[in-house]
């Protein structure tokens, strides 16, 4: 369907109607789709909005956009994607992060009672209780000095 036909289909969908074909010679009464006024002379014409004004309300410019212009407008409004920035020398790799830098243990020791609080939390957690009871069964975890690591 063209844009105009789509607009009309949407507009007419609001009404309950039945279209019935009648041959020209039997259709003596003008209906709303005949596009002429009863008092018109044979060569008399009017603006399209005088016959049916729904197009003026639905498409005020009176023109459907051609497909190439519609496509150009859609492409102009589309979000642009760009590649992520390349890593710099300051960005550490996973391997560098694991080997370089201060040890975690030194940071943990600076916070009083943190390690004891974590170990106490293990006693209240059902999963970590099982891991501490049988570390060999849970190979995703590693237990070292009473702390659980992944």
Number of C-alpha atoms within 10 A of each C-alpha: 7 8 14 15 10 11 16 14 12 11 12 11 10 8 8 6 8 6 5 5 7 9 7 7 6 7 10 9 8 11 10 10 8 9 14 17 15 8 7 10 9 7 5 9 13 11 8 12 12 12 15 12 11 13 16 14 10 13 13 10 10 13 11 13 12 10 10 9 11 12 12 12 12 11 11 10 9 9 8 7 6 6 5 6 6 7 9 7 7 6 10 12 10 8 8 10 11 10 9 9 8 9 10 8 9 9 9 12 11 9 9 9 11 12 15 12 10 13 15 11 12 19 13 10 10 9 10 19 14 14 19 19 10 12 16 12 11 14 11 10 16 15 16 8 5 13 15 16 9 7
